Amino acid sequence: VEDAVRRVRDELAPDAATATVIALSPAHALRHVARHEKAGLIVVGSRHRGQVERVVEVDHALQVLHSAPESVAVVPDGTPIRPRLTRLVVGLDGSPESLAGVDLAAGLARASGARLCVQVVVDDRRPPWVRQLGSHGSSWRRSLDEQRSAADALLDGALAGLNDVDAEGRVVTGDPAHVLSETATSSDLLVLGS
């Protein structure tokens, strides 16, 4: 294993340090090394799997993502890696974590000269309690309008603090995970708070 790791290092990053760690799982080993090295970012690959494969096989990238105290970059299998960042997308929902994501994405945009798109998604999926109580469509639409107004204000506030960054923003309606993953296909990096 050490020889294989050194060969990859020599080909891709000759100045990188390598480590071989015995641990309970690859995710545990990555978290251990990141803590020991005081790393600010863990980068993991991830491959697309069907629903059955997700149950049968362990997704180490997902384990790292959910339990690492450091930032995690997930690179899906087959993702083209460009020589420089040109377009970044950051999801914003008003949480402290998403605001930290905006700060991180803005710093990356400044450093790389990339365009930053701040995206706020208003979740329009009806919660089960709305269906169970038989709420009328007009009250649900009114609630969505209020959420949209709050999202517009949140976005305006975020963009006001990004004067020195080439930034744009959008408020869209839909399933946040679906909308953000779809938007990520036309960008070099998607930044999300966790």
N, C-alpha and C positions, 0 to 999 in steps of 0.2 A: 504494500500500500504506500509506504513512504517513497519508494522509487517511482511509482506512478504519479504521486503528487508532485514530486520534484520535476518530473518530465513536463507535466502541465505547467508548472511554475516557470521552468526555463523557457518554454515556448511563449507563454502569454505575459508573464510579469517577472522577469529575472531578478528584480530587487526585492520581491516579496518574501516574507518569512513564511515558513510552513510549520505545521505541528500535526502530530498524530496523537489522537486522544482516545483512550478507552473509556467508554461511557455507556449508559443504559440505552441511549438512542442517539442518532445523528443530531437531533434537535437539542438534546441535553448537552452533547459535546460542543455544539456551536455556541450555546449560551454560556457554557463554562469558559471557553476560550475567549469569547467577547468580554466577559467579566474580568478575566485574568489580564487581558491586553488593554483593558479600559477603552474598548472600541466604541465609537459613536454610531456605527452602522454595521449591520449584518446583511450581507447580500446572499440570497438563496435562489436557486432555480426551482421551477414548478412546472409539472407537465399536466396536460389536460387529461382528465379521467372521467369515465362514466360513473353513474351513481353506484353501481355494484362494486366497481374497483375502489371507490372511495371508502366503502365499508370494509372490504377485504384487505386492502393495502393501507398502510399508514402514510399519511401525507405529512412528511417531515417539515416542509415549508410552512404548512398551516400551523403545525405545533410551535415552530419558532415564532411565527407571526403573533400567535395568541399569548405567548408567555415571555417574550424577551422584553427586558426593560429598556433596551436600546431601540433605535430606529431600525426598521427592517425594510430592505428593498427586495421585492419579489419579481423575478424575471421569468415570465412564462416561456416554456419551451417554444422555440421557433420565432421568438421576438427579434426583429432586426435591430441591431445595435448600431446607432449612427455615430459618426465621429464627434459630434457635438450636439448639445441640447438646443432645439429651436422653438419648441412649444411645450409648455408645462400646463397641466390642469390640476387644480386643487379643489377638493370638496369642502364646503363650508356649511356648518349647521348651527353655529353660534356656541358650541361647546368649547371649553378651554382647550381641548385637544385639537379641535379643528382650527382654532385661532393660532395655535402653535404650528399647525400644518401650513397655514397661510404665511406665517413668518419664515418658516423653512423654505417654502416654495419661492417666496419673494427673494430670499438670499441667494438661492440657486439661479433664479432668473437674472438677478443683478450680476452675479459672477460670470454667467455664461452668455449674457445678452439675449436670452430666450424671451419669447412672448409668454405672458402668464394669463391663463384664463381661470378666473374664480367662478365656481359653479355652485349655486344653491339649488337644491331640489326639494320642491314641496311634494310630500308624499300624498298622492291622491287615492291610495288604496283604502277602501272603507274598512275600518276596524270591525271585528265581529260584533261588538256591542252595539254598533249603529244598526246593523242588520237585525240583531235580536230585538232591539227596542222598537223596530219599525219606524225609525226616524224618517221624517220626510226629506225628500231631495233638496228642498229649498234651504233647510237648516244646514245640511251637509255642504251645499254650495257656498253658503254664507261663511261657514267655518273655513273652507278652502280659500275664499277671498281674503279672510283675515290672515290666514297663514301666508298667503302670497304677499300681502302688504308688509307683514313682518319680515319676510324674506327679502323684499326689495330694500327695506330700511337696513337690514343686516348687510346686504351686498354694498349698498351705497357707503356705509361706514367703513367697510373693509377696503373698498377702492380708494376712498379719501386718504387712507394711510399709505397708499402705494404710489405716491407722486413720482418717485425716482425709478419706477419699473414700468416697462411696456406692458400694461395690464388692461384686460377687458373683463367683463363679468356678464353672467347670464343667470336668470332665475327661470327654471323650467319645472314642469309638473310631471310626476310619474313615480315609478318605483326607484328610489335612490340608488340601490345597488345596480340595477339594470342601466339606468341613465348614465351613471358615472363610468361603468365599465364600457359602455358604448362610446362615450366621449373619449375614453382613454385610447381607443383604437386609432384616433387621429392625432395623438400627441406622443411625445417622447417619454413622458413620465407623468404618472398620476400620483399625487400626494394626498394622503388621508390621515387625519388624526385618529388615534386609537385609545 
